[in-house]
């Protein structure tokens, strides 16, 4: 049923969001382990994770606790993505030098 059909039949478009949130919660509970790493430990290990991932390693098998934490923690996942993107830019040679980055940041602050 489309969102429009749901609304026309008296349902709420928020029902889909609630269902998605509920499924995410159930998935998180299902993935929960007896022992898990915290965010500090995760963020300390993210550089190794990124290096191994970009080297083609199966990081889910090599670093399962870290992989699980990244799957469950949106904040740590965002940090991981940012580092991965920076490393990919650096490897490709597309990462701007420090002076250029600072100029771009200054330009944003002035706008």
GIRA-V66725 format. One line per field, one symbol per residue. phi: phi as a letter, one per 40 degrees, with the letter a starting at -180 (. if undefined). burial: I if it has 9 or more other C-alpha atoms within 8 Angstrom, else O. A space follows every 50 residues. Layout:
phi=???
burial=???
This chain:
phi=.cdccccccgcbccdcccccccccccccccccbcbbcccccdcccddcdc dccccgccccccbcccdcdccbbccccccdcccdccccccccgccccdcc ccccccccccc
burial=OOOOOIIOOOOOIOOOOOOOOOOOOOOIOOOOOOOOIOOOOIIOIIIOII OIIOOOOOIOOOIIOIIIIIOOOOOIIOIIOOIIOIOOIIOOOOOOOOOO IOOOOOOOOOO
